Amino acid sequence: MSPEAALPPLSTRTQSPVSATARREGEPVAVSITGLHKKFGDKVVLDGIDLEIRRGEFVVLLGPSGTGKTTLLRLLTGLEKPDSGEVLVPSRRTTVYQEPRLIPSKRVLGNVAVGQRRTGETKERATRALAEVNLAGKARQWPATLSGGEAQRVALARALVREPELLLLDEPFAALDALTRLQMQDLVGDLVARHRPAVLLVTHDVDEAVRLADRVLILDKGRFAVDTDIDLARPRDRTDPESLRYRAAFLAELGVGRTLPTTTT
C-alpha cells in the first residue's frame, strides 16, 4: 500500500472503526464484529478484524480479489462460521447477489414474495416493493421476459419486502451495462435513504464506492487498510474535484496509479 497516496480523509487507519461512525452515534448498531479470525487451511483470510455498522449507514468494501471480501460477507449471512471472534448481526437481513436468482416458474410478484406467508398483507407489501423499484406494471410477467436490469430490480424488491435491518449487496451491478449500472446505483441510493437499513456493499468498482458510500473500507492482508467516511453532498458528481481525489486515493491504496489529480484555485 502507498502511504503517500493517503489524503486527510483516508487517515483513519485502525482496526477499531468507532471514530468512523461517531457522527451516527444516535443510530443503533446493526453489525458488531470483534476480533474476527478466519482461515482456510494455512491461509489467513481475516486476521482479527473489528467492525461496527450502524442503521442507515452505507458502507462499501473494496479490495483486490482474494483479500477476504466475500468471506466477510458470507460470515455476515451465516454461510460461514468464524474460527474465533464474535459476529453479531440482526435477524432481519437480506442479500442481493450479482445474479438475480429469480425462480423461472414464478411470476415477478411471486418472486418478490417468495418465502413469505401467502397473505393479503404479503401481496400488498410485494406490490409496493415493485412500485418502489419502478416495476409496478411487471407483476404478472415471467422472469424470462425481463431485461438484466429489470431482473436485478426484482431481486432488490425481494430484499426490501422483508424490511431488513441489514442489507448485504454482493457486486449486484457487475453484470449490467454501464448506463443500467448507473441507474441501479441511483435507485439503490434512494431506497437505502428511504428505508434506512445498514448496508454493506462488496464491489471492485471504486467509482461505485465514491458515488454511494457513507464510508469506505479497504481490505488488505486480512485487515482494514482504510476505514474512512466520504463527506460529500448527494447527488455526487463523479467529475467533481473532491470525488476525483477520493477516487485517486482509493485507487492508489489498491495499487492502481500513484499520482493524485491537482486542483486549481
N, C-alpha and C positions, 0 to 999 in steps of 0.2 A: 504494500500500500504506500501511497505517496503523501507524506506529511506536508509537503509544500503545497499540495492541492487543497488543503483544508481551509475553507473560509471561516469567518466567525460563526456562521450558522451551523457548521459541522464540528464545533468544538466540543460537543457533548460526547465524550468517548469514555463510557463507563458501562460496567455490567449491571448497574442499578439505574434504570431509566426513570426514577421518580421525578427528577427535575424536568424531564421532557413532558410530563403530564401534569405539572403543578398548576398550570393555568386552568385545568379542568377538575380542580380539586373537589368541586361540588358534585361531580358526576360519580355514580357508583363504579367500582372496579368490576369489569366483566371477565377479564382474564388475569390470572395471577400465576406466574411461573417462578419458582425459586430453586436455584441450584440444580438445574436440569442437565442430566448427562445421558447421552445415548450413543452407543457404538454398534457397529455391525462387524463381527469378527474382531480383527485388530484395529479397524479404522474407527477413530473417534469422530463422530459427526457433530455432536453438540456437547460442548465442554463446559458445563457448569453455568448456563445462562440464566439470567433473571429477566423477567419482563412483566410489565403491567400494561393493560389496555383498558381504557375507561369507556363507558357507554357514550356513544356519539362520536368517538374518536376514529378517524380513518387512518389506519397505519398501513404503509406499503413496505413489503420486504423484498429487497434486492440482493443479488449475489450471483456469482458465476455458478454454472452447473456443478453439482456435486458438493455444494457447501452446506447442505442440510435444510434448504428452504422447504422442500416437500416433506421431509421428515418432521419438521416442526409443525407443519400444517396437519399431518396425519396424527401427530400426538394430540393436537387440539381437537380433532374429530373423534378421537378414541380408537382409531385404527392401529395405532402403535402405542406401546407402553414404555415409559421411561425406565432406564436402568437404575437411576436414582434421582432424587429431587421430587418436587411437588408441582403438579399441574392442576389448577382449579379453573373450570370453565362452567358457564351456565348450561342448564339442561336444554334450554331452547336455543339451539344453534343449528345452522344450516350451511351447506356448501354448494357453490356453483363452480363447476369444472370447465375445462377447456371445451369438452364436448357437451352438448345439451343433455344427452342421456334421456331422451324422451321415449316413451313406450309407444311403438308404432300402432298397436291395436287400440289405443285410447285416443279420443279426440283431444283437442287442445285444452278444453276446460277440464276434462278428466285427468290430463297430465298435471295440471296445476293443483288439483285437489287430491292427487294420488297419495295414499297412506293416511288420509284424513277420514274421520267418520262421515258417512254419507247422510248428511242432514241438510235442511234448507239453509241453515246458517253457513255451513261449509261452502255451499254453492254460491251464496251471496259474497262471501269473502273471496272466493276464487274469481268471481266475475269482477269484483272491484280491483283485484290484483292485476287482472288482464287489462283493465282500463288504465291502470297506472303505468303499465309498460306500453301503452298505445296499441293494444291488440284487442280492443273491445269487439271488433267485428269478426274475429277469427275463432271464437269459442267452439264452433261446430266443425272446424276444419281438422283434417288429419295431419299429423306431423310431416308426412312426406310431401305435403303441398307447400310447406313453409320455406322461406329463404334461410340462410345460415343465421343472419341477424335476428330474424323473427323467432327461430327456434331457441336462440340464446335468451331472447326476451321472455319466452315461455319458461325457461329454466329459472330465470330471475324471479318471475311471478310466483313460481312454485316455492322458491325460497322465502319470499316475502309473506306469502299467505300463512306461514307458520309463525309470523310475528317474532322473529328471532331476536334474542339479546346479543348474539354474536353471529356475524355473517362472515364466512370464510370464502374467499374468491381465489381459485387456483388457475391463474392465467386464463380467465374466462373470455378474453377478447383475442387471443393469439391466432385463432383460425379465421378471423374476419378480415375483410378487405379494409384498406386504410380509412375510407370515409365512414363505413359502418362502425369501425372501431371507435372513431371519434364520437359518433352519435351515441354509442353504447356507454362510453365514458361519461358523457354528459348526463345520460339517463341515470346511471348508477349514482353519480354525484348528487343529483336531485333527489333520488329516492332515499339515499342514506341521510341526507339533510332532513327529510320529512319524517322518516321512521326512527332515526337515531339509534341504530344498533352499534355496538362496537364492530369494527371491520378490520380484517387482516387480508390484504391483497398480496398474493405472491405473483411477481412478474419479472421478466428480464428487461422490460421497456422503461428506460429512465425518463423519457418524455411523459409516459403514462404516470409515473410516480410523481413528477413535479406537478402535473395537471390535477391530480386527485388528492394527494396525501395531505393530511394534517401533520404527519410525522413519517419520516423515512428511517428504516433500519437497513443496514448492510451487513450480511453475514460473511465472515471470513475466518477460516480455520476454527470453526466451531464456536466462535464468539461474535458479538456485535462490534464491528469496527467503527460503525457510525450509528448514532441514535440522535436524530435532530428534528426539531419542528420546522415546518415550512410556513413562514409568516408572510403569506401573500394573499391579497384580496381575491375573491372569486366574482365572476368567472376569470380564469387565468389565461393570459395571452402568452403563448409559447415563444413569441419573439420579444417579449419584454426583457430588458437587460437583467433584471433580478432573476427571472425564470431561467435565463441563459446561464447565469452564474451558478445557480443550484445545479443545473444540468451538467455543466462543465466539471464542477467539483465532484459530483457523484460518479461521472464517467472516469475521472482521474482516480478516484478510490477503487474503481473496478478495473483499473489498468488500461483504460482507453483514453489516450490523449493526456497531455501534461500541461497544456497552456490554457489559462483562463482567458475568456474574452475581455477586452478592455472596454471601458465606457468613457464617454466624453462628458465634460461638464460645461 
